[in-house]
Amino acid sequence: MTNDSLKFGNSKKSKFVFFLSILVTTFWLLVNLIDVYKYKIVGVFSELLWLPMLAGLFVLPILSFIFLIKERFSLKSLYFYSILLIGGIFTFMMIK
């Protein structure tokens, strides 16, 4: 009898959530540090993507926390690092 939650291996789901966290973090860092309206095409992309990225900023930590609970709070899990990334960018946005 094997217990899947005890053996370590990052699933495709955890890699996907981590990739989305990196994408959301990168977007919000770029939007906050660069003048996106200097070039029209960059401004258009930022305006098109801000709502999905805002949703990701709030939904991804919740999903990561739920999946982290299922993995019994393993610090080796990519869900843990996803929460750290989103928490870091959220803190950065609140301080700035």
Backbone bond lengths (Angstrom), bond angles and torsions (degrees), N, CA, C in turn:
res aa  C-N    CA-C-N  psi(-1)  N-CA   C-N-CA  omega(-1)  CA-C   N-CA-C  phi
1 M - - - 1.447 - - 1.522 108.88 -
2 T 1.294 116.79 120.30 1.457 120.89 179.46 1.512 109.65 -107.16
3 N 1.287 114.80 146.46 1.463 121.22 178.18 1.520 107.55 -109.62
4 D 1.325 117.86 110.80 1.453 122.61 -175.23 1.516 112.90 -64.84
5 S 1.324 118.44 -26.92 1.455 119.84 -177.69 1.526 111.63 -77.49
6 L 1.353 117.46 -18.89 1.450 119.45 -179.52 1.522 112.79 -88.06
7 K 1.302 117.97 -31.15 1.459 118.45 178.99 1.521 109.07 -79.25
8 F 1.321 115.04 142.35 1.458 119.32 -175.58 1.512 110.35 -95.01
9 G 1.276 114.91 133.16 1.450 123.10 175.31 1.511 107.15 -179.70
10 N 1.295 115.88 124.38 1.458 118.65 -179.02 1.515 109.58 -75.32
11 S 1.304 115.65 121.93 1.456 121.19 -179.56 1.528 110.42 -77.41
12 K 1.304 115.30 169.57 1.461 119.85 176.72 1.519 110.81 -63.11
13 K 1.325 115.73 -33.81 1.464 120.65 179.82 1.534 110.63 -65.52
14 S 1.332 116.81 -43.24 1.463 119.56 -179.48 1.525 110.93 -68.40
15 K 1.330 117.19 -37.03 1.467 120.20 177.21 1.524 110.84 -66.34
16 F 1.331 117.07 -38.20 1.461 121.22 178.93 1.528 111.11 -66.09
17 V 1.325 117.35 -44.60 1.469 121.37 178.80 1.525 109.93 -63.77
18 F 1.329 117.11 -40.53 1.461 120.89 178.58 1.525 110.87 -65.45
19 F 1.337 117.48 -41.56 1.460 121.38 177.15 1.531 110.67 -61.97
20 L 1.334 117.44 -43.02 1.462 120.08 177.45 1.527 111.36 -63.63
21 S 1.315 116.92 -36.43 1.467 120.70 177.72 1.522 110.98 -64.65
22 I 1.326 116.32 -40.90 1.462 119.83 177.19 1.532 109.98 -64.89
23 L 1.312 116.74 -41.22 1.464 121.81 179.22 1.531 111.20 -62.25
24 V 1.326 116.99 -46.88 1.471 121.17 179.65 1.528 110.65 -65.03
25 T 1.315 116.97 -42.84 1.467 120.91 179.21 1.522 111.09 -62.40
26 T 1.320 116.59 -44.78 1.463 120.52 179.22 1.521 111.14 -63.10
27 F 1.307 117.14 -43.07 1.466 120.38 178.96 1.523 111.19 -58.81
28 W 1.339 116.97 -49.97 1.457 119.16 -176.02 1.521 112.27 -69.69
29 L 1.332 117.82 -31.63 1.463 119.23 174.93 1.526 110.53 -65.69
30 L 1.322 116.34 -46.26 1.464 119.43 -179.64 1.524 112.10 -63.97
31 V 1.324 117.08 -42.32 1.459 120.41 -179.31 1.525 111.15 -65.23
32 N 1.318 117.32 -35.48 1.462 119.81 -178.47 1.527 113.71 -82.93
33 L 1.328 117.50 -23.50 1.460 119.40 -175.96 1.527 113.91 -102.52
34 I 1.326 117.79 -18.99 1.463 121.58 -175.86 1.529 108.85 -117.85
35 D 1.320 115.42 143.45 1.455 120.36 174.71 1.527 107.92 -75.54
36 V 1.323 116.54 99.39 1.462 120.81 -174.19 1.522 112.45 -73.93
37 Y 1.303 117.97 -15.90 1.459 120.35 -178.26 1.530 112.51 -93.22
38 K 1.322 116.56 4.22 1.460 120.00 176.23 1.531 110.10 -66.14
39 Y 1.321 115.62 -39.84 1.465 121.56 176.33 1.519 107.94 -114.75
40 K 1.305 116.50 132.55 1.467 120.98 -173.42 1.523 112.61 -62.15
41 I 1.324 118.24 -41.11 1.466 120.91 -176.32 1.525 111.12 -66.75
42 V 1.325 117.31 -36.52 1.468 120.82 177.32 1.522 110.13 -67.90
43 G 1.318 116.43 -39.28 1.460 120.98 176.52 1.519 112.29 -63.24
44 V 1.333 116.07 -39.04 1.465 120.23 178.72 1.528 110.25 -63.73
45 F 1.344 116.29 -46.66 1.465 119.41 179.64 1.527 112.06 -63.71
46 S 1.323 116.74 -38.77 1.469 118.40 179.34 1.526 111.29 -67.49
47 E 1.328 116.45 -37.06 1.467 119.53 177.84 1.527 112.14 -68.97
48 L 1.323 117.15 -35.29 1.463 120.44 178.33 1.525 112.58 -72.31
49 L 1.317 116.61 -31.60 1.464 120.18 -172.67 1.529 114.36 -98.11
50 W 1.326 119.31 -8.53 1.460 119.07 -172.45 1.526 112.89 -65.26
51 L 1.326 118.74 -37.51 1.461 120.16 -178.81 1.539 112.57 -69.25
52 P 1.344 119.27 -47.22 1.467 118.09 175.79 1.530 112.62 -62.62
53 M 1.323 117.14 -35.49 1.466 119.93 179.18 1.530 111.28 -71.35
54 L 1.313 117.01 -33.59 1.459 120.32 175.47 1.521 110.37 -66.17
55 A 1.327 116.22 -41.34 1.468 119.99 175.69 1.518 110.55 -62.31
56 G 1.322 116.34 -42.08 1.464 119.94 178.07 1.515 112.59 -63.61
57 L 1.314 116.52 -33.58 1.464 121.29 179.39 1.527 111.38 -62.86
58 F 1.320 116.99 -31.38 1.462 120.19 -178.91 1.528 113.40 -99.62
59 V 1.323 117.79 -31.19 1.469 120.84 -175.71 1.527 112.24 -83.37
60 L 1.324 117.64 -39.20 1.462 120.24 -175.74 1.533 114.05 -60.96
61 P 1.333 120.09 -41.99 1.468 117.83 177.50 1.533 112.65 -64.61
62 I 1.308 117.12 -34.28 1.467 120.18 179.03 1.523 110.04 -67.22
63 L 1.334 116.51 -47.25 1.461 120.03 177.38 1.528 111.48 -61.97
64 S 1.318 115.89 -42.93 1.467 119.67 179.67 1.517 111.08 -62.18
65 F 1.321 116.85 -40.30 1.461 119.81 -180.00 1.525 111.17 -66.55
66 I 1.309 117.59 -39.94 1.470 120.92 177.96 1.520 110.37 -62.56
67 F 1.340 116.61 -46.40 1.459 119.80 179.50 1.527 111.69 -69.16
68 L 1.328 117.24 -30.87 1.464 120.98 177.27 1.527 110.38 -67.01
69 I 1.315 117.24 -37.01 1.465 120.80 175.72 1.525 109.98 -63.18
70 K 1.335 116.57 -41.51 1.465 119.88 178.93 1.519 112.18 -64.82
71 E 1.326 117.06 -27.27 1.462 121.11 177.78 1.524 112.23 -92.47
72 R 1.305 116.26 11.73 1.468 123.47 176.76 1.531 112.99 60.73
73 F 1.315 116.50 43.56 1.461 124.52 173.83 1.529 113.38 55.05
74 S 1.296 116.65 44.37 1.460 121.37 178.33 1.526 109.53 -74.12
75 L 1.330 116.24 127.29 1.462 120.70 179.08 1.526 111.48 -75.08
76 K 1.324 117.60 -11.39 1.461 121.86 176.57 1.529 111.70 -84.87
77 S 1.299 116.50 -6.17 1.463 121.43 -176.22 1.518 111.16 -76.16
78 L 1.315 116.09 143.55 1.465 120.37 175.83 1.521 111.76 -70.27
79 Y 1.313 117.54 -20.46 1.471 120.53 177.17 1.528 110.53 -64.29
80 F 1.315 116.81 -37.54 1.458 121.40 178.41 1.529 110.49 -62.41
81 Y 1.324 116.30 -44.28 1.459 120.51 179.96 1.526 111.56 -71.64
82 S 1.298 116.98 -28.51 1.460 120.99 174.50 1.524 110.16 -64.68
83 I 1.323 116.33 -43.37 1.465 120.53 177.74 1.525 110.49 -63.21
84 L 1.333 117.03 -40.29 1.465 120.41 178.56 1.529 111.44 -63.78
85 L 1.328 117.33 -42.33 1.468 120.72 178.91 1.525 111.71 -61.78
86 I 1.310 115.89 -51.37 1.465 119.85 -177.81 1.528 110.50 -67.10
87 G 1.320 117.14 -39.42 1.461 120.11 176.61 1.518 112.00 -62.67
88 G 1.330 116.66 -37.96 1.461 120.88 178.45 1.519 112.20 -65.98
89 I 1.313 116.91 -44.47 1.468 119.18 -179.37 1.527 110.78 -71.05
90 F 1.318 116.93 -34.02 1.462 120.26 177.09 1.529 110.03 -64.66
91 T 1.335 116.88 -42.01 1.456 121.47 177.32 1.522 110.52 -65.15
92 F 1.328 116.79 -42.61 1.465 121.02 178.28 1.527 111.04 -59.33
93 M 1.331 116.23 -42.39 1.463 119.52 -179.45 1.524 111.60 -68.66
94 M 1.316 118.42 -32.96 1.459 120.88 179.12 1.513 111.82 -73.56
95 I 1.332 116.75 -35.00 1.461 120.55 -179.48 1.521 110.91 -74.70
96 K 1.320 116.69 -39.10 1.458 121.06 -177.69 1.464 110.55 -73.47
